[in-house]
Amino acid sequence: MSQTRPAYWRYGGQAVIEGVMMRSPRYFAIACRKPNGELIVHTEPIAKTILGRLQFLNRPLLRGIFMLLDALALGIKALHFSSRVQMQNDPSIKPLSKSVQDIAIGASAAGGFAIGIFLFFVLPTLLTDWLAREGWGSVARNLVDGTLRIAIFLLYVGLIGLLPDIRRVFQYHGAEHKAINALEEEGVVSLEAARAQTRLHPRCGTSFVLLVLIVSIFVFALLGRPPAYIRIPMHLALLPVIASITYEVIRLAGMFKHGFLARVLLAPGLWTQYLTTREPTDDQIEVAVAALQAVRELEEGQGSAATSPSVAEAAG
């Protein structure tokens, strides 16, 4: 494989409902399959981000958490768009106003965040409190905490991957990775080039989450074992710091992904992607390629951000 091309390091993406969102530094594109099989592509400039407004934060170890917040906001917007594409031609579904949809999406995100806090922080720490009665020290119990977090995470993504709808999202996730790998490795975006690529990618969110969990094991192990009402908020407060450090590690490893050290650092996350991606079909790869080609043309000044009337209606 050829060396990763620096110009393409800043391209990325996300699977959405029956589609893929791709982004470049200045634009994003969402390609989706409508229920009738038609492929539509929506493109937009990326709105002013947190780091775009506050340039002094765009520094190593500071920028990571803000980039994640920007990516989360764009991801929610892409999911919102893709859900409307799937519903727009279904007469049995009454259209909701944009404000109601925004509230519903926000409530779902908040609910998911609360469930994640319980599963990955509250539950492991409560389960390991009983080890104190067995004579286990604080460091050992914190290490068990971290191991439980990783086990719960892997079990969770493994189980949801059995659901047919989630499996399709995971296939589009794999298609997104294949298209990005084709651009980075071959410098081209096509169905043939993407089909030949691996469905794994070092800058994937799965790798990021797993590395955050691994790093947190060692950080939290050094913090002692205060009562749960102190320990859990303290761990949550440290997460942005851990996430910022992890972001820089993932970023550097992704830039030099063919180096030995980078491969070692990225290996656990890449293995985990076998749970969060599936081999896509050609029509799913075609969707990812369409999104990436659209955003690449915009970034390189070869296209214009435009939306067909049907897609504009779907976007609300």
C-alpha positions as CSV (number, residue, x, y, z in Angstrom):
1,M,0.0,0.0,0.0
2,S,1.2,3.5,-0.7
3,Q,2.1,6.0,2.0
4,T,-0.9,8.0,3.3
5,R,-1.4,11.2,1.5
6,P,-1.2,14.3,3.8
7,A,-3.8,16.2,1.9
8,Y,-6.4,13.6,2.8
9,W,-5.8,13.3,6.5
10,R,-8.6,15.8,7.3
11,Y,-11.3,13.9,5.5
12,G,-13.6,11.8,7.6
13,G,-17.2,10.6,7.9
14,Q,-20.0,8.9,9.7
15,A,-22.6,6.3,8.9
16,V,-26.2,7.5,9.0
17,I,-29.6,6.0,8.3
18,E,-29.3,4.3,4.9
19,G,-26.4,6.5,4.0
20,V,-23.0,8.1,4.8
21,M,-22.0,11.6,5.8
22,M,-18.5,12.7,4.6
23,R,-16.7,15.9,5.7
24,S,-13.6,17.9,4.6
25,P,-12.2,20.9,6.4
26,R,-14.8,23.3,4.9
27,Y,-17.7,21.2,3.6
28,F,-19.8,18.1,4.3
29,A,-22.0,15.9,2.1
30,I,-24.7,13.4,3.0
31,A,-25.5,10.7,0.5
32,C,-28.6,8.5,1.3
33,R,-30.7,5.9,-0.4
34,K,-34.4,6.8,-0.5
35,P,-36.9,4.0,0.2
36,N,-37.3,3.6,-3.6
37,G,-33.6,3.0,-4.0
38,E,-32.8,6.5,-5.5
39,L,-29.5,7.9,-4.4
40,I,-29.5,11.6,-3.3
41,V,-26.6,13.8,-2.2
42,H,-26.9,16.9,-0.1
43,T,-23.9,19.2,0.4
44,E,-23.3,22.3,2.6
45,P,-20.5,24.4,3.8
46,I,-19.6,23.6,7.4
47,A,-20.9,26.3,9.7
48,K,-18.6,28.2,12.0
49,T,-17.3,25.8,14.6
50,I,-16.2,26.4,18.2
51,L,-12.6,26.3,17.1
52,G,-13.4,28.5,14.1
53,R,-14.7,31.1,16.5
54,L,-12.1,30.7,19.2
55,Q,-8.8,30.1,17.4
56,F,-6.8,30.3,20.6
57,L,-8.3,26.9,21.6
58,N,-6.9,25.2,18.4
59,R,-3.8,23.9,20.2
60,P,-2.7,20.4,21.0
61,L,-4.3,19.0,24.2
62,L,-6.9,21.8,24.0
63,R,-8.6,21.3,20.6
64,G,-9.6,17.6,21.1
65,I,-12.7,18.0,23.2
66,F,-13.9,20.9,21.1
67,M,-13.4,19.0,17.8
68,L,-15.4,16.2,19.3
69,L,-18.2,18.5,20.2
70,D,-18.2,20.0,16.7
71,A,-18.2,16.5,15.2
72,L,-21.1,15.5,17.5
73,A,-23.2,18.4,16.4
74,L,-22.5,17.7,12.7
75,G,-23.3,14.0,13.2
76,I,-26.6,14.8,14.8
77,K,-27.5,17.1,11.9
78,A,-26.6,14.4,9.4
79,L,-28.7,11.8,11.3
80,H,-31.6,14.3,11.3
81,F,-31.3,14.7,7.6
82,S,-31.1,11.0,6.8
83,S,-34.1,10.2,9.0
84,R,-36.2,12.8,7.1
85,V,-35.2,11.2,3.8
86,Q,-36.5,7.9,4.9
87,M,-39.8,9.3,6.2
88,Q,-40.6,11.9,3.5
89,N,-42.4,9.5,1.1
90,D,-44.2,7.5,3.8
91,P,-47.9,8.7,4.0
92,S,-48.4,6.7,7.2
93,I,-45.9,9.0,9.0
94,K,-47.1,12.5,9.9
95,P,-44.4,15.0,9.4
96,L,-43.1,16.7,12.5
97,S,-42.0,20.3,12.8
98,K,-38.3,21.0,12.8
99,S,-38.4,22.2,16.4
100,V,-40.2,19.1,17.6
101,Q,-37.6,16.9,15.8
102,D,-34.8,18.9,17.3
103,I,-36.3,18.3,20.8
104,A,-36.7,14.6,20.1
105,I,-33.1,14.2,18.8
106,G,-31.8,16.2,21.8
107,A,-33.8,14.1,24.2
108,S,-32.5,10.9,22.6
109,A,-28.9,12.1,22.8
110,A,-29.3,13.1,26.4
111,G,-30.9,9.8,27.2
112,G,-28.1,7.9,25.4
113,F,-25.6,9.9,27.4
114,A,-27.3,9.1,30.7
115,I,-27.4,5.4,29.8
116,G,-23.7,5.5,28.8
117,I,-22.8,7.1,32.2
118,F,-24.6,4.4,34.1
119,L,-23.2,1.5,32.1
120,F,-19.6,2.6,31.8
121,F,-19.1,4.5,35.1
122,V,-21.8,3.9,37.7
123,L,-22.3,0.2,37.2
124,P,-18.6,-0.9,37.2
125,T,-17.7,1.2,40.2
126,L,-20.7,-0.2,42.2
127,L,-19.9,-3.8,41.2
128,T,-16.3,-3.6,42.4
129,D,-17.1,-1.9,45.7
130,W,-17.7,-5.3,47.3
131,L,-14.1,-6.3,46.6
132,A,-13.0,-4.1,49.5
133,R,-14.5,-6.7,51.8
134,E,-12.3,-9.3,50.2
135,G,-9.2,-7.3,51.0
136,W,-8.5,-5.8,47.5
137,G,-6.6,-2.5,47.5
138,S,-7.8,0.6,45.7
139,V,-5.5,0.3,42.7
140,A,-6.6,-3.3,42.1
141,R,-10.3,-2.4,42.3
142,N,-9.8,0.6,40.0
143,L,-8.1,-1.8,37.5
144,V,-11.0,-4.1,37.7
145,D,-13.3,-1.1,37.2
146,G,-11.6,-0.3,33.9
147,T,-11.6,-3.9,32.7
148,L,-15.4,-4.1,33.4
149,R,-15.9,-0.9,31.4
150,I,-14.2,-2.3,28.4
151,A,-16.1,-5.6,28.7
152,I,-19.4,-3.8,29.0
153,F,-18.6,-1.7,25.9
154,L,-17.6,-4.7,23.8
155,L,-20.7,-6.7,24.9
156,Y,-22.9,-3.7,24.2
157,V,-21.7,-3.1,20.6
158,G,-21.6,-6.8,20.0
159,L,-25.3,-7.2,21.0
160,I,-26.7,-4.2,19.2
161,G,-24.8,-5.3,16.1
162,L,-27.2,-8.3,16.0
163,L,-30.2,-6.0,15.3
164,P,-31.0,-5.9,11.6
165,D,-31.3,-2.1,11.4
166,I,-28.0,-1.5,13.3
167,R,-26.3,-4.1,11.2
168,R,-27.1,-2.0,8.1
169,V,-25.7,1.1,9.8
170,F,-22.6,-0.9,10.6
171,Q,-22.4,-1.9,6.9
172,Y,-22.5,1.8,5.9
173,H,-19.8,2.3,8.5
174,G,-17.7,-0.2,6.7
175,A,-18.4,1.5,3.4
176,E,-17.4,4.9,4.8
177,H,-14.1,3.4,5.9
178,K,-13.5,1.8,2.5
179,A,-14.1,5.0,0.6
180,I,-11.8,7.0,2.9
181,N,-9.1,4.3,2.7
182,A,-9.3,4.4,-1.1
183,L,-8.7,8.2,-1.1
184,E,-5.8,8.0,1.4
185,E,-4.1,4.9,-0.1
186,E,-4.8,5.3,-3.8
187,G,-5.7,9.0,-4.2
188,V,-8.9,8.1,-6.0
189,V,-12.5,7.8,-5.1
190,S,-14.3,5.0,-7.0
191,L,-16.4,1.9,-6.4
192,E,-13.6,-0.3,-7.6
193,A,-10.9,1.3,-5.5
194,A,-13.1,1.3,-2.4
195,R,-14.2,-2.3,-2.8
196,A,-10.6,-3.5,-2.6
197,Q,-9.9,-1.6,0.7
198,T,-10.2,-2.8,4.3
199,R,-13.3,-1.8,6.3
200,L,-11.1,-0.7,9.2
201,H,-9.7,2.7,9.7
202,P,-7.4,4.1,12.5
203,R,-9.3,7.4,12.9
204,C,-12.6,5.7,13.6
205,G,-14.7,6.7,16.6
206,T,-14.6,3.1,17.8
207,S,-10.8,3.2,18.2
208,F,-11.1,6.5,20.0
209,V,-13.7,5.2,22.5
210,L,-11.7,2.1,23.2
211,L,-8.4,4.0,23.7
212,V,-10.2,6.4,26.0
213,L,-11.3,3.5,28.1
214,I,-7.8,2.0,28.1
215,V,-6.1,5.2,29.1
216,S,-8.7,5.9,31.8
217,I,-7.8,2.5,33.5
218,F,-4.3,3.8,34.2
219,V,-5.3,7.3,35.1
220,F,-8.1,6.3,37.5
221,A,-5.9,3.6,39.1
222,L,-3.7,6.3,40.5
223,L,-6.5,8.3,42.1
224,G,-7.3,6.1,45.0
225,R,-10.7,4.9,46.0
226,P,-12.8,7.7,47.5
227,P,-16.5,7.2,48.1
228,A,-18.6,6.6,45.0
229,Y,-20.4,10.0,45.3
230,I,-16.9,11.6,44.9
231,R,-15.3,9.0,42.7
232,I,-17.8,9.0,39.9
233,P,-18.0,12.9,39.4
234,M,-14.2,13.0,39.6
235,H,-13.9,10.4,36.9
236,L,-16.4,12.2,34.7
237,A,-14.6,15.5,35.2
238,L,-11.3,13.9,34.0
239,L,-12.9,12.4,30.9
240,P,-12.4,15.6,28.8
241,V,-8.7,15.7,29.7
242,I,-8.3,12.0,28.8
243,A,-10.3,12.5,25.6
244,S,-8.1,15.4,24.5
245,I,-4.9,13.4,25.1
246,T,-6.4,10.4,23.3
247,Y,-7.5,12.6,20.3
248,E,-3.9,13.7,19.8
249,V,-2.7,10.1,20.0
250,I,-5.3,8.9,17.4
251,R,-4.5,11.9,15.2
252,L,-0.8,11.2,15.1
253,A,-1.2,7.5,14.8
254,G,-3.6,8.0,11.9
255,M,-1.1,10.3,10.1
256,F,1.7,7.7,10.5
257,K,-0.5,4.6,10.4
258,H,2.1,2.4,8.6
259,G,4.7,2.9,11.3
260,F,5.3,0.1,13.8
261,L,4.4,2.1,16.9
262,A,1.3,3.5,15.4
263,R,0.2,-0.1,14.4
264,V,0.7,-1.2,18.0
265,L,-1.3,1.7,19.4
266,L,-4.1,1.3,17.0
267,A,-4.4,-2.5,17.0
268,P,-7.0,-2.7,19.9
269,G,-9.2,-0.2,18.2
270,L,-8.9,-1.8,14.8
271,W,-9.8,-5.2,16.3
272,T,-12.9,-3.7,17.9
273,Q,-14.0,-2.3,14.5
274,Y,-14.8,-5.9,13.5
275,L,-17.8,-5.4,15.9
276,T,-18.8,-1.9,14.7
277,T,-18.4,-2.5,11.0
278,R,-19.7,-5.1,8.5
279,E,-18.7,-5.8,5.0
280,P,-20.8,-3.5,2.8
281,T,-22.6,-4.3,-0.4
282,D,-21.6,-2.6,-3.7
283,D,-24.7,-0.3,-3.5
284,Q,-23.7,0.8,0.0
285,I,-20.1,1.5,-1.1
286,E,-21.6,3.5,-4.0
287,V,-23.3,5.7,-1.4
288,A,-20.1,6.4,0.5
289,V,-18.2,7.1,-2.7
290,A,-20.9,9.5,-3.8
291,A,-20.6,11.5,-0.5
292,L,-16.8,11.5,-0.5
293,Q,-16.6,12.5,-4.2
294,A,-19.1,15.4,-3.6
295,V,-17.2,16.8,-0.6
296,R,-13.8,16.3,-2.3
297,E,-14.9,18.3,-5.4
298,L,-16.2,21.1,-3.2
299,E,-13.0,21.2,-1.1
300,E,-10.9,21.3,-4.3
301,G,-13.0,23.9,-5.9
302,Q,-14.5,21.7,-8.6
303,G,-18.1,21.8,-7.5
304,S,-20.8,23.9,-5.8
305,A,-22.8,23.2,-2.7
306,A,-26.3,22.5,-3.9
307,T,-29.3,20.5,-3.1
308,S,-32.1,19.1,-5.3
309,P,-35.6,20.3,-4.4
310,S,-36.6,16.9,-3.1
311,V,-33.7,16.8,-0.7
312,A,-34.3,20.4,0.5
313,E,-37.8,19.3,1.4
314,A,-36.4,16.3,3.2
315,A,-34.0,18.5,5.2
316,G,-36.9,20.6,6.5
